[in-house]
Amino acid sequence: MKLLFHTCCAPCSIQCAETLTAGQIQPTLFWYNPNIHPYTEYRSRCDSLKAFAGEKNIPLIIEGDYALRPFVRAAEGLTPMSQRCAFCYRLRLEKAARYAAHHGYDAFSTTLLISLYQNHELIKQIGEEMAALYGSDFFYRDFRPLFRQGQNDARAAGYYMQKYCGCIFSEEERYCPPK
């Protein structure tokens, strides 16, 4: 299967990629994350993913550029946080679904499915919606049991380890206590 695999970072990619390749699925990693801010965070995650992909000889597509202003303008009025997360999942999965459909991939998926901190069912639902919209298949797998091992592998390999989901709002929620 030719799988376009949206990825948010190296730590979330490690166990996903290992599991897929062990199952005879050759993923192409797809970096599209206009949600990640500030710029230093965006660069650190992207550079770490490039290193991982190079070391494991996994194809990597970098789509888009750093996009603070358009992302913040689109997301700032969305409350509660669940609306921002749904917007962010949709933004990234739609880009992956469209790319997969237009470039001959059999399916698309995302490393977001490994995180214990993301809304797993919402990611699955949006992935299926985007698959129907673009005539592609959404490859679903619950990677969450592999999360801790992936984090340990990333630390052992020296990959950049982020401290929050990615958007500037999640950074604020991580470091600024509620008033």
N, C-alpha and C positions, 0 to 999 in steps of 0.2 A: 504494500500500500504506500502510495506517495502522500505523505502527511505534512501539511503546513502547521507548524506548532508555534503558536504565539507564545512568547516568553517574556516574563517581567524581569528576570534576573538569573544569574548563574546558580545561586543556591536552590532555587525552585526548579531549575532545569536538570540538575544532576541525576536525581533518581528517576525522574520522568523519562529522560532520554535513555538511561540505562535499561529501564523496564521495556520501553518501546523497542529498542534495538534487539534485546533478548527475545522479543516476540516477533522478530523478523519485520518490524516496521521501521523504515528509515525516515526519521523526521528531518525536516528542514526547519531550523529555528527562525522565527519571525519576530524581530524587535520592532514594535510600534507601541510607544508608551508616552504620549504627549501629556499624560497625567503626572509624570515624575518631576518633582521640583524640590529644591532649587537646582540650578544648572550643575553645580558640583555633584549633587546626588545623581542626576541624570547621567553625567559623564562617568561617574564611578561605576554605576550599574552596567552601563553599556560596555565600558572597557573590560569589566570583569567577565561579562558574557562573551565578548570577543575572544578573550583568553581561553575560556572554557571551550568554546566551539573549536578554536584552533587546536587545542591540546587533544580533543577527542575526535578531531577531523569530522565535525558535523557541519553541514552547510548552514550559513547564517545570512539572512536578508535583513538589512537595516532599512526600515521604511520611515520616512518623515524625519523631522528635525525637532529640536527643542522648541516647545510651543507654550510658554508660560501664559502669555496674554490671552490667546484664544481659548485655552482650556479654562482659565480662571473666569473669564467673562461668561462662558457657557455654564460653569458649575456653581458660581457664587450664590445664585438665588435659590439653589436647590436645598431644601431642608425638609425633613431631617436628613441625617447622614445617609440613610438607606437610599434616598433619591440620588444623592451624589454618586454612591457606589453603583447603582443601577445604570446611571448615565455613563460612568466610566467603563463598566463592563461592556455596555452596548457599543460605545465608541471603538474600543479595541477589537471586540469580536466581529463587529461589522467590517472593519478594515481587513481582518484576517479572512473572513468569509468571502468578501469581494475579491481579494487577491487570489485566494485558492481557486475560486470559480474561473477567474480570468487567466490563470496560469497553469491549468491542467492538473491541479492536485485532486486526489480522490476524496480528501476530507481535510478538515482543519480541527484544531483543538487548542488548548491553552494550559500553561503551567499554573494558572490560577486555581485549577482543580486540585492542587496539592496542598494549598494553604489551609491551615486550621483556623485562620482568622478571616477568611472570605466567606461570603454567602454562597455556599456550594450549590444549593438548589436554584438560586437565581442565575448563577453563571450557566448552569445546565439549560435552564429555560431560555435564556437569551441566546445561547449557542444554537439551540434548536430553531429558534425564530430566525436567526440570521442564516442558518442553513436553508430553511424553506424559502427565505427571501432571495437568496442568491443561487439556488439550485445546486448547492454543495451538500456534503454530509458533515455533520458534527460528530466527531469521534469522542465519545464520552467514556471516561474511565475515572474512577474514584482513586486518586493517587494519595489521599490523605494519610493512609497508614505508613507511607514512605517519608512523610514530612521530616520527622526528627532525624532519620538517617541521612537525608539530603542535607540538612543543616550541619550535621556533624561532618559529612564529607566535604562540604564547602569550607568549613573552618580548617580542616586538615589540609586542604589544598591551598589555603591562603586567599580564597576569593573574598571580595568585598561583601560584608554582611550588613544589610540595611537595618535601620531601627524602626521603620514605620512603613506603611503600605506604599506610599509614593507621592500622593498629592499633597499640596501645601496645607490642605485642611487636615489631613491625617497626621502631618508633622505637628501641627498646632495641637491637635488632640493628644498626641503622644507626650509632648513636652510642656504644655501649658495647662495647669490644673484648672478644672471648671470653677467658675466663680459663683 
